[in-house]
């Protein structure tokens, strides 16, 4: 069976945040999750700190829309991903 990735709900914050922590998760009904990987697939460049765990810190935020993805892999080699949108508005 394929695991299930959950990047968390979309978020809207204001620019007084220079960094934000995101909490993702993964479930595998017939085994366990062996790896997590956060990536960015759109928006201004940011730093993803601790991107190989379920929790990531996104830093160097400016006003804009950031498109992020959490990829999980299980002990059978199956992969799933979930996308989330982080919107940073002017404070």
N, CA, C and O atoms as CSV, one atom per row, in Angstrom:
chain,resi,resn,atom,element,x,y,z
A,1,UNK,N,N,0.827,-1.201,0.000
A,1,UNK,CA,C,0.000,0.000,0.000
A,1,UNK,C,C,0.857,1.245,0.000
A,1,UNK,O,O,1.983,1.259,0.497
A,2,UNK,N,N,0.291,2.281,-0.570
A,2,UNK,CA,C,0.994,3.568,-0.661
A,2,UNK,C,C,0.827,4.334,0.654
A,2,UNK,O,O,-0.258,4.323,1.236
A,3,UNK,N,N,1.882,4.997,1.129
A,3,UNK,CA,C,1.745,5.818,2.332
A,3,UNK,C,C,0.925,7.069,2.023
A,3,UNK,O,O,0.609,7.354,0.867
A,4,UNK,N,N,0.592,7.799,3.066
A,4,UNK,CA,C,-0.167,9.039,2.909
A,4,UNK,C,C,0.641,10.178,3.528
A,4,UNK,O,O,1.031,10.126,4.695
A,5,UNK,N,N,0.882,11.209,2.712
A,5,UNK,CA,C,1.599,12.397,3.162
A,5,UNK,C,C,0.606,13.496,3.489
A,5,UNK,O,O,-0.410,13.644,2.810
A,6,UNK,N,N,0.898,14.273,4.538
A,6,UNK,CA,C,0.070,15.421,4.889
A,6,UNK,C,C,0.986,16.589,5.233
A,6,UNK,O,O,1.662,16.571,6.261
A,7,UNK,N,N,1.007,17.606,4.371
A,7,UNK,CA,C,1.868,18.779,4.572
A,7,UNK,C,C,1.257,19.797,5.519
A,7,UNK,O,O,1.910,20.778,5.876
A,8,UNK,N,N,0.028,19.583,5.927
A,8,UNK,CA,C,-0.644,20.537,6.801
A,8,UNK,C,C,-1.513,21.476,5.992
A,8,UNK,O,O,-1.441,21.500,4.764
A,9,UNK,N,N,-2.333,22.249,6.681
A,9,UNK,CA,C,-3.236,23.164,5.985
A,9,UNK,C,C,-2.478,24.342,5.382
A,9,UNK,O,O,-1.386,24.688,5.832
A,10,UNK,N,N,-3.068,24.949,4.362
A,10,UNK,CA,C,-2.509,26.184,3.816
A,10,UNK,C,C,-2.470,27.226,4.929
A,10,UNK,O,O,-3.310,27.211,5.829
A,11,UNK,N,N,-1.491,28.133,4.866
A,11,UNK,CA,C,-1.334,29.143,5.917
A,11,UNK,C,C,-1.204,30.528,5.307
A,11,UNK,O,O,-0.647,30.706,4.224
A,12,UNK,N,N,-1.740,31.514,6.041
A,12,UNK,CA,C,-1.577,32.914,5.690
A,12,UNK,C,C,-0.978,33.608,6.907
A,12,UNK,O,O,-1.535,33.546,8.003
A,13,UNK,N,N,0.169,34.274,6.707
A,13,UNK,CA,C,0.839,34.994,7.794
A,13,UNK,C,C,1.209,36.382,7.293
A,13,UNK,O,O,1.067,36.678,6.106
A,14,UNK,N,N,1.683,37.233,8.200
A,14,UNK,CA,C,2.123,38.571,7.801
A,14,UNK,C,C,3.644,38.640,7.793
A,14,UNK,O,O,4.311,37.780,8.368
A,15,UNK,N,N,4.194,39.668,7.138
A,15,UNK,CA,C,5.641,39.754,6.922
A,15,UNK,C,C,6.440,39.980,8.196
A,15,UNK,O,O,7.670,39.944,8.147
A,16,UNK,N,N,5.798,40.212,9.329
A,16,UNK,CA,C,6.621,40.355,10.531
A,16,UNK,C,C,7.216,39.009,10.950
A,16,UNK,O,O,8.042,38.956,11.862
A,17,UNK,N,N,6.807,37.931,10.297
A,17,UNK,CA,C,7.461,36.626,10.465
A,17,UNK,C,C,8.593,36.534,9.448
A,17,UNK,O,O,8.349,36.667,8.249
A,18,UNK,N,N,9.817,36.309,9.897
A,18,UNK,CA,C,10.903,36.068,8.948
A,18,UNK,C,C,11.101,34.573,8.738
A,18,UNK,O,O,11.771,34.144,7.798
A,19,UNK,N,N,10.495,33.776,9.649
A,19,UNK,CA,C,10.563,32.320,9.542
A,19,UNK,C,C,9.303,31.736,10.165
A,19,UNK,O,O,8.694,32.337,11.050
A,20,UNK,N,N,8.926,30.564,9.692
A,20,UNK,CA,C,7.769,29.876,10.249
A,20,UNK,C,C,8.049,28.379,10.243
A,20,UNK,O,O,8.704,27.866,9.335
A,21,UNK,N,N,7.559,27.696,11.241
A,21,UNK,CA,C,7.720,26.247,11.318
A,21,UNK,C,C,6.444,25.585,10.815
A,21,UNK,O,O,5.339,25.968,11.197
A,22,UNK,N,N,6.613,24.588,9.955
A,22,UNK,CA,C,5.489,23.831,9.423
A,22,UNK,C,C,5.574,22.396,9.913
A,22,UNK,O,O,6.654,21.809,9.976
A,23,UNK,N,N,4.421,21.841,10.260
A,23,UNK,CA,C,4.358,20.500,10.818
A,23,UNK,C,C,3.620,19.582,9.852
A,23,UNK,O,O,2.413,19.721,9.657
A,24,UNK,N,N,4.338,18.656,9.256
A,24,UNK,CA,C,3.739,17.676,8.367
A,24,UNK,C,C,3.716,16.317,9.034
A,24,UNK,O,O,4.163,16.155,10.169
A,25,UNK,N,N,3.184,15.340,8.306
A,25,UNK,CA,C,3.157,13.984,8.843
A,25,UNK,C,C,3.019,12.987,7.701
A,25,UNK,O,O,2.734,13.348,6.559
A,26,UNK,N,N,3.227,11.740,8.044
A,26,UNK,CA,C,3.046,10.663,7.093
A,26,UNK,C,C,2.494,9.451,7.807
A,26,UNK,O,O,2.816,9.210,8.971
A,27,UNK,N,N,1.665,8.688,7.121
A,27,UNK,CA,C,1.093,7.460,7.673
A,27,UNK,C,C,1.319,6.332,6.680
A,27,UNK,O,O,1.272,6.536,5.467
A,28,UNK,N,N,1.563,5.153,7.206
A,28,UNK,CA,C,1.698,3.975,6.364
A,28,UNK,C,C,0.963,2.836,7.044
A,28,UNK,O,O,1.372,2.374,8.109
A,29,UNK,N,N,-0.126,2.380,6.429
A,29,UNK,CA,C,-0.985,1.385,7.073
A,29,UNK,C,C,-0.356,-0.008,7.142
A,29,UNK,O,O,-0.784,-0.835,7.947
A,30,UNK,N,N,0.655,-0.278,6.309
A,30,UNK,CA,C,1.245,-1.620,6.329
A,30,UNK,C,C,2.749,-1.600,6.642
A,30,UNK,O,O,3.474,-2.529,6.288
A,31,UNK,N,N,3.197,-0.559,7.291
A,31,UNK,CA,C,4.619,-0.455,7.621
A,31,UNK,C,C,4.910,0.856,8.304
A,31,UNK,O,O,4.161,1.312,9.168
A,32,UNK,N,N,6.033,1.466,7.892
A,32,UNK,CA,C,6.402,2.725,8.544
A,32,UNK,C,C,6.991,3.693,7.523
A,32,UNK,O,O,7.456,3.286,6.459
A,33,UNK,N,N,6.964,4.969,7.861
A,33,UNK,CA,C,7.576,6.009,7.041
A,33,UNK,C,C,9.076,6.010,7.344
A,33,UNK,O,O,9.481,6.054,8.506
A,34,UNK,N,N,9.894,5.960,6.290
A,34,UNK,CA,C,11.345,5.934,6.493
A,34,UNK,C,C,12.017,7.242,6.098
A,34,UNK,O,O,13.158,7.489,6.491
A,35,UNK,N,N,11.324,8.097,5.319
A,35,UNK,CA,C,11.940,9.383,4.997
A,35,UNK,C,C,10.897,10.446,4.703
A,35,UNK,O,O,9.800,10.172,4.216
A,36,UNK,N,N,11.291,11.672,5.023
A,36,UNK,CA,C,10.509,12.872,4.745
A,36,UNK,C,C,11.390,13.809,3.932
A,36,UNK,O,O,12.605,13.845,4.125
A,37,UNK,N,N,10.788,14.562,3.029
A,37,UNK,CA,C,11.546,15.554,2.265
A,37,UNK,C,C,10.628,16.716,1.906
A,37,UNK,O,O,9.663,16.544,1.162
A,38,UNK,N,N,10.932,17.898,2.435
A,38,UNK,CA,C,10.227,19.122,2.070
A,38,UNK,C,C,10.933,19.758,0.885
A,38,UNK,O,O,12.160,19.854,0.872
A,39,UNK,N,N,10.168,20.194,-0.111
A,39,UNK,CA,C,10.723,20.907,-1.259
A,39,UNK,C,C,9.842,22.118,-1.553
A,39,UNK,O,O,8.706,22.213,-1.088
A,40,UNK,N,N,10.388,23.025,-2.325
A,40,UNK,CA,C,9.632,24.186,-2.791
A,40,UNK,C,C,9.481,24.060,-4.295
A,40,UNK,O,O,10.456,23.796,-4.999
A,41,UNK,N,N,8.252,24.250,-4.799
A,41,UNK,CA,C,8.050,24.138,-6.244
A,41,UNK,C,C,7.496,25.420,-6.864
A,41,UNK,O,O,7.065,25.410,-8.016
A,42,UNK,N,N,7.504,26.518,-6.116
A,42,UNK,CA,C,7.072,27.790,-6.677
A,42,UNK,C,C,7.194,28.905,-5.661
A,42,UNK,O,O,7.237,28.671,-4.453
A,43,UNK,N,N,7.249,30.127,-6.176
A,43,UNK,CA,C,7.331,31.305,-5.326
A,43,UNK,C,C,8.762,31.773,-5.154
A,43,UNK,O,O,9.693,31.140,-5.653
A,44,UNK,N,N,8.942,32.900,-4.436
A,44,UNK,CA,C,10.281,33.422,-4.177
A,44,UNK,C,C,11.126,32.386,-3.420
A,44,UNK,O,O,10.588,31.562,-2.681
A,45,UNK,N,N,12.424,32.432,-3.606
A,45,UNK,CA,C,13.312,31.479,-2.934
A,45,UNK,C,C,13.274,31.657,-1.421
A,45,UNK,O,O,13.247,32.778,-0.911
A,46,UNK,N,N,13.271,30.537,-0.721
A,46,UNK,CA,C,13.350,30.512,0.739
A,46,UNK,C,C,14.366,29.461,1.148
A,46,UNK,O,O,14.786,28.637,0.335
A,47,UNK,N,N,14.756,29.496,2.413
A,47,UNK,CA,C,15.585,28.432,2.977
A,47,UNK,C,C,14.671,27.460,3.701
A,47,UNK,O,O,13.806,27.864,4.477
A,48,UNK,N,N,14.869,26.179,3.442
A,48,UNK,CA,C,14.137,25.122,4.135
A,48,UNK,C,C,15.104,24.458,5.104
A,48,UNK,O,O,15.994,23.714,4.692
A,49,UNK,N,N,14.927,24.730,6.387
A,49,UNK,CA,C,15.826,24.233,7.416
A,49,UNK,C,C,15.249,22.955,8.005
A,49,UNK,O,O,14.082,22.916,8.395
A,50,UNK,N,N,16.064,21.914,8.068
A,50,UNK,CA,C,15.636,20.613,8.575
A,50,UNK,C,C,14.631,19.971,7.613
A,50,UNK,O,O,13.634,19.391,8.044
A,51,UNK,N,N,14.899,20.080,6.320
A,51,UNK,CA,C,13.936,19.664,5.291
A,51,UNK,C,C,13.763,18.156,5.156
A,51,UNK,O,O,12.908,17.705,4.394
A,52,UNK,N,N,14.561,17.359,5.884
A,52,UNK,CA,C,14.409,15.910,5.804
A,52,UNK,C,C,13.744,15.329,7.053
A,52,UNK,O,O,13.985,14.178,7.418
A,53,UNK,N,N,12.917,16.130,7.693
A,53,UNK,CA,C,12.114,15.653,8.818
A,53,UNK,C,C,10.666,16.068,8.583
A,53,UNK,O,O,10.377,16.800,7.636
A,54,UNK,N,N,9.768,15.611,9.424
A,54,UNK,CA,C,8.355,15.962,9.240
A,54,UNK,C,C,8.085,17.431,9.550
A,54,UNK,O,O,7.104,17.998,9.070
A,55,UNK,N,N,8.954,18.047,10.352
A,55,UNK,CA,C,8.821,19.457,10.707
A,55,UNK,C,C,9.928,20.252,10.027
A,55,UNK,O,O,11.104,19.902,10.129
A,56,UNK,N,N,9.547,21.330,9.329
A,56,UNK,CA,C,10.520,22.136,8.609
A,56,UNK,C,C,10.368,23.594,9.034
A,56,UNK,O,O,9.267,24.045,9.348
A,57,UNK,N,N,11.473,24.321,9.042
A,57,UNK,CA,C,11.434,25.762,9.258
A,57,UNK,C,C,11.690,26.441,7.921
A,57,UNK,O,O,12.691,26.175,7.256
A,58,UNK,N,N,10.775,27.318,7.540
A,58,UNK,CA,C,10.890,28.077,6.296
A,58,UNK,C,C,11.358,29.469,6.685
A,58,UNK,O,O,10.678,30.174,7.430
A,59,UNK,N,N,12.532,29.869,6.174
A,59,UNK,CA,C,13.073,31.182,6.555
A,59,UNK,C,C,13.361,32.023,5.322
A,59,UNK,O,O,13.266,31.554,4.187
A,60,UNK,N,N,13.716,33.282,5.575
A,60,UNK,CA,C,13.930,34.298,4.533
A,60,UNK,C,C,12.617,34.640,3.828
A,60,UNK,O,O,12.582,34.832,2.612
A,61,UNK,N,N,11.551,34.712,4.606
A,61,UNK,CA,C,10.232,35.006,4.038
A,61,UNK,C,C,10.073,36.481,3.706
A,61,UNK,O,O,10.494,37.355,4.464
A,62,UNK,N,N,9.468,36.735,2.578
A,62,UNK,CA,C,9.058,38.070,2.151
A,62,UNK,C,C,7.603,37.964,1.739
A,62,UNK,O,O,7.027,36.877,1.759
A,63,UNK,N,N,7.010,39.078,1.367
A,63,UNK,CA,C,5.637,39.051,0.881
A,63,UNK,C,C,5.575,38.186,-0.388
A,63,UNK,O,O,6.421,38.311,-1.274
A,64,UNK,N,N,4.583,37.326,-0.463
A,64,UNK,CA,C,4.420,36.491,-1.649
A,64,UNK,C,C,3.750,35.171,-1.333
A,64,UNK,O,O,3.333,34.913,-0.205
A,65,UNK,N,N,3.660,34.351,-2.353
A,65,UNK,CA,C,3.072,33.014,-2.232
A,65,UNK,C,C,4.178,31.981,-2.403
A,65,UNK,O,O,4.970,32.049,-3.344
A,66,UNK,N,N,4.220,31.031,-1.487
A,66,UNK,CA,C,5.231,29.985,-1.484
A,66,UNK,C,C,4.533,28.630,-1.607
A,66,UNK,O,O,3.628,28.314,-0.834
A,67,UNK,N,N,4.956,27.853,-2.567
A,67,UNK,CA,C,4.351,26.553,-2.840
A,67,UNK,C,C,5.313,25.471,-2.353
A,67,UNK,O,O,6.426,25.331,-2.861
A,68,UNK,N,N,4.858,24.714,-1.361
A,68,UNK,CA,C,5.708,23.734,-0.695
A,68,UNK,C,C,5.117,22.335,-0.813
A,68,UNK,O,O,3.903,22.169,-0.933
A,69,UNK,N,N,5.986,21.340,-0.776
A,69,UNK,CA,C,5.566,19.950,-0.935
A,69,UNK,C,C,6.289,19.090,0.090
A,69,UNK,O,O,7.491,19.241,0.309
A,70,UNK,N,N,5.538,18.178,0.720
A,70,UNK,CA,C,6.127,17.187,1.616
A,70,UNK,C,C,6.020,15.823,0.948
A,70,UNK,O,O,4.927,15.352,0.635
A,71,UNK,N,N,7.177,15.198,0.734
A,71,UNK,CA,C,7.243,13.874,0.122
A,71,UNK,C,C,7.596,12.868,1.218
A,71,UNK,O,O,8.542,13.079,1.977
A,72,UNK,N,N,6.832,11.773,1.301
A,72,UNK,CA,C,7.135,10.710,2.259
A,72,UNK,C,C,7.391,9.417,1.502
A,72,UNK,O,O,6.837,9.182,0.428
A,73,UNK,N,N,8.244,8.584,2.088
A,73,UNK,CA,C,8.567,7.280,1.510
A,73,UNK,C,C,8.441,6.243,2.610
A,73,UNK,O,O,8.881,6.467,3.738
A,74,UNK,N,N,7.835,5.100,2.279
A,74,UNK,CA,C,7.673,4.065,3.291
A,74,UNK,C,C,8.730,2.975,3.148
A,74,UNK,O,O,9.569,3.017,2.248
A,75,UNK,N,N,8.673,1.993,4.056
A,75,UNK,CA,C,9.686,0.934,4.084
A,75,UNK,C,C,9.565,-0.044,2.917
A,75,UNK,O,O,10.417,-0.920,2.770
A,76,UNK,N,N,8.538,0.078,2.088
A,76,UNK,CA,C,8.423,-0.722,0.864
A,76,UNK,C,C,8.894,0.062,-0.358
A,76,UNK,O,O,8.873,-0.470,-1.469
A,77,UNK,N,N,9.320,1.319,-0.179
A,77,UNK,CA,C,9.776,2.151,-1.275
A,77,UNK,C,C,8.674,2.945,-1.959
A,77,UNK,O,O,8.937,3.654,-2.931
A,78,UNK,N,N,7.447,2.837,-1.467
A,78,UNK,CA,C,6.335,3.589,-2.045
A,78,UNK,C,C,6.401,5.040,-1.577
A,78,UNK,O,O,6.857,5.329,-0.471
A,79,UNK,N,N,5.936,5.947,-2.439
A,79,UNK,CA,C,6.067,7.389,-2.192
A,79,UNK,C,C,4.714,8.068,-2.354
A,79,UNK,O,O,3.897,7.663,-3.181
A,80,UNK,N,N,4.489,9.102,-1.557
A,80,UNK,CA,C,3.318,9.970,-1.709
A,80,UNK,C,C,3.773,11.386,-1.389
A,80,UNK,O,O,4.782,11.586,-0.711
A,81,UNK,N,N,3.019,12.373,-1.883
A,81,UNK,CA,C,3.335,13.755,-1.534
A,81,UNK,C,C,2.047,14.541,-1.339
A,81,UNK,O,O,0.974,14.161,-1.809
A,82,UNK,N,N,2.197,15.656,-0.623
A,82,UNK,CA,C,1.093,16.578,-0.387
A,82,UNK,C,C,1.643,17.984,-0.515
A,82,UNK,O,O,2.748,18.278,-0.060
A,83,UNK,N,N,0.859,18.848,-1.139
A,83,UNK,CA,C,1.257,20.244,-1.345
A,83,UNK,C,C,0.559,21.158,-0.358
A,83,UNK,O,O,-0.542,20.864,0.108
A,84,UNK,N,N,1.202,22.255,-0.048
A,84,UNK,CA,C,0.569,23.297,0.761
A,84,UNK,C,C,1.030,24.652,0.266
A,84,UNK,O,O,2.111,24.795,-0.306
A,85,UNK,N,N,0.184,25.639,0.499
A,85,UNK,CA,C,0.450,27.019,0.081
A,85,UNK,C,C,0.675,27.856,1.332
A,85,UNK,O,O,-0.132,27.827,2.261
A,86,UNK,N,N,1.774,28.600,1.352
A,86,UNK,CA,C,2.079,29.543,2.407
A,86,UNK,C,C,2.017,30.936,1.786
A,86,UNK,O,O,2.778,31.254,0.871
A,87,UNK,N,N,1.107,31.758,2.291
A,87,UNK,CA,C,0.941,33.121,1.785
A,87,UNK,C,C,1.447,34.083,2.852
A,87,UNK,O,O,1.033,34.021,4.010
A,88,UNK,N,N,2.353,34.976,2.445
A,88,UNK,CA,C,2.883,35.993,3.349
A,88,UNK,C,C,2.394,37.342,2.856
A,88,UNK,O,O,2.728,37.768,1.750
A,89,UNK,N,N,1.594,38.015,3.688
A,89,UNK,CA,C,1.061,39.337,3.362
A,89,UNK,C,C,1.836,40.409,4.111
A,89,UNK,O,O,2.477,40.137,5.126
A,90,UNK,N,N,1.769,41.649,3.589
A,90,UNK,CA,C,2.391,42.774,4.287
A,90,UNK,C,C,1.734,42.955,5.636
A,90,UNK,O,O,0.523,42.786,5.777
A,91,UNK,N,N,2.541,43.301,6.633
A,91,UNK,CA,C,1.968,43.509,7.977
A,91,UNK,C,C,1.372,44.883,8.112
A,91,UNK,O,O,0.848,45.228,9.171
